[in-house]
Amino acid sequence: MRPPVDVCVLILSLSAPGVLKAMDNIPALQEPLPILGMGMVVLGLINLLLLLTVRNQKNVDPLFYVFAGFSFTCMVGLTNALEQDGFISGFMAFYLKMGEPHLKTAYAVMMSYWDGIVHLLLFLTIIHRMFKGKSYRSLGLLWAGSSIGHQIVHIPGVVIGKYGSNIQPAFWRNVPFFLLPFWAASLLFSRPREMPVVTADKIIAEQKKGLLSRPVDLLLSLLLLGAMAFSVFRGFVVLDCPLDACFTYVYQYEPYLKDPVGFPRVTMLVYFFYALPLLTVFTYGLRTPGCSWMLDWTIFFAGAMAQTQWCHIGASLHSRTPFTYRVPADKWWPVITLNVLLVAAPALLALRCRNNPAYFLKPVPEGQTNNEKKKN
């Protein structure tokens, strides 16, 4: 009996450490160009094996190949994280030297843990639901936000940081991993949303309430405003604003923002130029009924903020970050609390939109029941 597709993908992913170990023992494959070439060959073989795995399946979703292929790289990431933290050895030394030396930084270690645990679990869950005929659109959007948030910090951070002068050919393997999440996100956003029907009376009743009559939405609005203010402030900090408050914060509270690896600076600029506008439109969506786009974009944004903040918080505390750039012990609680709130606000907003979507929907014909399903 053939095992389920998600089990086959997991088995394929678990072969990643073996591939790395084999390359670590073959000197001819440890030069910059052979590393890149071998990476492309391995990815090609993985896609071939995936085609063989689903050859008897009908109407295979093209996103399957994205999710399954990325699962293999998740195990590569987890192997790197475990080796950098001293749990294993003998897998990544050649790649860090001649492939992507920035992967030994604290930020990359935290990024690798996220890939190897969160992304891998998401992929396996999505693939399981895909072949069971269940909806996975929301999980897909969560991953798309997380993956895009990861790459728009990772790639520019390497280029402008201290490792920008030592970019090897293997670094450019990240280009497809940067582009494919955008393509996947565009497919997922274009697909119909499945959700229970809410009666017209309930929608009308919810949309008549002002913000003051919706205490949860009021609290979320305040959290979003706080996240906006914090994003603006730290954007000014990394842009070397001369205000005393900025100077005090970066040297006494969060010196990691000055780490020359480049990742914290890019993270704050991404928040300033991309997260800030989204937070603004979300506060608008909480005040204006019928903004159905909130149901999708809040999930996408929650994924992006969770990934970037996990890496940022973890790296600012990790032993691989030089001591002078770590969060001072006596400032740990205020800094970490503010950073955790920056994750919590989008996550709570996404949960609110998903669990009680009536305020964000357009009225539906009366007579439909909550047990019916509709495509919205």
N, C-alpha and C positions, 0 to 999 in steps of 0.2 A: 504493500500500500504506500502510495506516494505521500510524503509528509506535507503539511500545509505550506503555502507559499511563504508565509511570514517566518516559519521555522527554517525553510531553505535559505532565506535571506540572512537570518541570524547566523546560520552555519557558515555561510559565505563570508560574512563580516568577521567571524572569529578566526578566519584564515589570515587576517591582516598582520598580526604579530609574527606569524611564520614567514610571511613574505619579507618583512623587515629583518628578521633574524638571518634569512638566507642572504639577503643583500649585504648585511653586515659582515658576512664571512666570505664574500667574493670581492676582492680588491678592484677588479676591473669595472665593477658597477658602482664604485664609490667616488667617481669623478663627476663634476657638475652636469655635463651634458648626458652621460649615461644614466644619471639619476633621473633627469627629466624624461629621457627616452623610456626608461624602464617603467616610470610612473604611467606614461601614456599606454604602454603595452599592457600593464596590469589592468588599467581601467577598461581597455578594449576587451580583454579576456573576461572581465567581470560582466560587461554588457552582453557578451556572447553567451555566458553561462545563464544570465538572466533570461535571455531569449529562449534558451533551451528549457528553462524551468517552467515557462508559461506557454510553451508552444502549443499545448492542447487547450489553452483557455481562449474563450471568445471575447472579442472587444476589450482587449486589455487597455486600461487607461494609460496614456503616455506618461503621466506623472509617476507611474509605478517605477519606471526606469530611473527617474530622478531620485525618488525616495530610496530605492534599493541600492543604487550606486553610491549615494551619499552615506548609506549605512556602513559601507566598507571604510570610508574615510573617517567615520566616527570612531571606529576601533583603532585606527592609526593615531587619532588624537588622544584617546584614552591611554594608549600605550605610552605616548610621549609624556602625558601628565604623570603617570605612575612612575616612569623612569626619572623624571626631573625631581620628584619628591622622594626618591630613594627606595621605592617599594620593589622595583625590578631593575634589571640592568642588561646591557648587551644588545639593545634593539635600535636605539636612535642615535648613537654617537656619530656615525658616519654622516647621517642626514643633517644633524645639527652643524657639523663642520662644513660640509660641502653643498648642502641643500638650502635649508632655511634656518640660519643661526638664531634668528629672533624667537624661535619656538622655545628657547630656554628661559625667556623672560617670565616674570611672575604673571603678567597679563596673559601671555600665550598659554601658560599652564592652566590658569582658570578657564580660559577659552576652550582648552582641550578637554577639561573635565565636563564642561557644559555640552560639548559635542558628543563625548563618549557616553554620557549618561542621559541627559534630557533629550537631545536630538535623536539618539538611537531609540529610546523608548517611544518617542513620538512616531518615528518611522515605522517601527514594528506594529504599533497600534493602528496607524493609518493603513498599512498594507493589510493587516488582519481585517479591518472593517471594509476595505476596498473589495476584497475577494469574498466577503460575506454579504455584499450588496448593501452595506450600511453607509450612511452619510459620514463623510470625514472632512467636509468643507471647513468647518470651524477649526479643527485640529490642523488642517493644512495652512490656514491663514495664520494661526499661532506660530507654526514653524516658519512660514515665509517671513513674518515680521522679525522673528529671532535671527534667522539666517541673514537677512538683508542688514539688520542692525550690526551683526557680527562682521560682515564683510566691509561695510562702509567705514568702520573704524579700523579693522585689521589692515587692509591694503594701504590706505593713506598713512596710517600710523607707521608702517614699515618704511615707506618711501621718505617721509619727512623726519623720521626719528634717527637715532644714532646708528641704526642698522641700514640706513639708506645707502651708505657708501659701500656696502658689502652684499648687494643683491645678486644672488646666483640664478642661473637659468631655471632651477626648480621652483623658484618663487612664482613664476608666471603660470604654473599649473593652477593657481588660484583664480585665473581669469574666468574659466567656465563655471567655477563655484561661485563667482560673483554674479555672472549673467543669468544662470539657470534659475535662481530663486526669483528674480524679477519676472521671468517668463512664467514660472509656476504661479506666482501671485496674480499675474494678469489672467491666467486661466481660471483660477479659483474665484476671483472677484467677478468674472463674467458668468459664472454658473449660478443657477437659481438657488436661493436660500430656502431651506426646508425648516418649517417651524409650525407649532400648533396654531390654529386659527384662534384669534381673540375676537369676541363678539363686538359688534359696532357700539353697543351701549357702553361696554367697558372702556373702549378706546375713547369715546366721547367724554366719558366721566373723568378719565385720567388726564386728557388733554385740556380740560377746563380748569384744572388745578394750577395755581401759580407756584412759583418756586418756593415761596414761604410755606405753602401747604404740603410740600414734599420734602420733609426733613432729611431724608437720605440724599436726595439730589442736591439739597442746599449744602450738606456736609461735603459731598463730592466736589461741588463747585469751589468751595473754600480750599479743599485739598489741591485741586487743579491750579487755583490761583497761587497757592504757596509753591507748587512745583514750577510754575512759570517764573515766579520771582527768584527762586533758587537757580534755575537754569540761566536766567539773565545775569545774575550775580557771578556765577562761576564762568560764564562766557566772558565777562569783563576781566575776571581774574587771569584767565589764560591768554587774554589779549594784552596783558601787562598794563591794566588800568592803574594810574598813579594814586587812586584814592587810598587813604589810610586803611579803610575797612578791607579792601582787596589785599593790600600788603600784609596786614595782620592775619587774614584768613589763610593765605597760601603758606606763610612761614610758621604759624603757630597751630593751625588746625588741620589743613590738608596739604602738606608739602608734596604729596604724590603728584599733584597737578603740575609740578615743575620737573618731574622725572624726564630725563632726556630720551627715553625710549620712544616718546611721541604719542603713545596710545591715549594717555589721559587728556592731553591737549586736544587731540582729534575728537575724543568722546564729548568733551565740553562744547566744542564747536558744532558737532552734530546736534547736540541738544539745543544750542542757541539758534541754529538756522533751520532745523527740521522739526525737532520735538516741540519747540515753542509755538510755531504756527498751528501744529496739530492740537496742542493743549488749548489754544485759543478757540479753535473751531469746536472742540468738545464742550467747552463752557457755553458756547452758543447753542449747541445741540441740546444741552440740558435745560435751556431756557425756552427753546422753540419747539413746539410739538411737530411730529411728522417727519423728523430727520432720520429716515430709515437707514441711511448710510452709517449711522452710529453703530448699528448692530455688527457690522463687519470691521470697520476701521478701528474700533476700540479693541477688538481681539488682536488685530495685526499689531497695533501700537503696544499693547500689553506684552506681546512676545518680544518685540524689539527692546523695550525698556528692561524687561527681566534679564535678557541676555547681556546687555551692555552694563547694567548695574551690577550683575553678578561678577563680571570680569573686573569692573572698576573697584568695587568694594574688596573683593578677594585679593587683587593685586596690591592694593594700598596697605594690606596687612601681611602679605606673604613674605616669608623669609628671603625669597629671591630678590625682593625689592631692597635696595640699599637702605640701611637703617635711617639715614638722614631724610629719606623720602617717605618713610612710613608714617602712618597716623600716630602722633604722640600718645603715649599711654594715658595721660591725664585728659586728653581731648577725645578719647575713643568713643564715649557714649554720645555726645552731641553730633559728631561727624557721622557715625554709623546710623544714628536715628534719622538724621536728615536724608541720608542716602537710601535707607530702607523705605522711608515715606515716598521717595521718588519712584520706587518700584510699586508700592502698595496702591497709590492713587490710580494709575492706569489699570491695575489688576482688578481693583474693586469696582471701577467704572465698567469694565468689560463684563464682570459678573452681574452687575446691576442691569445692564442692557440685555443680557441673555436671559436672566431669570424673570424679568418683568418688562417685556418689550412694548407693552400697550402704548405708552406715551410716544414712542418713536414710529409707530405704524400709521399708515393711512387708513381711514375708516373702511370697514368691509361691510358687505350687504348683511342686513339683519336676517336672522333665521339660521345662519351657520352656527355650528356648535364647537366647543373647545376640543372635542374629540376628533374633529376632522383635521385634515392636513391640507395645507395650501402651499403653493410656490409663491414666494413673495419677492 
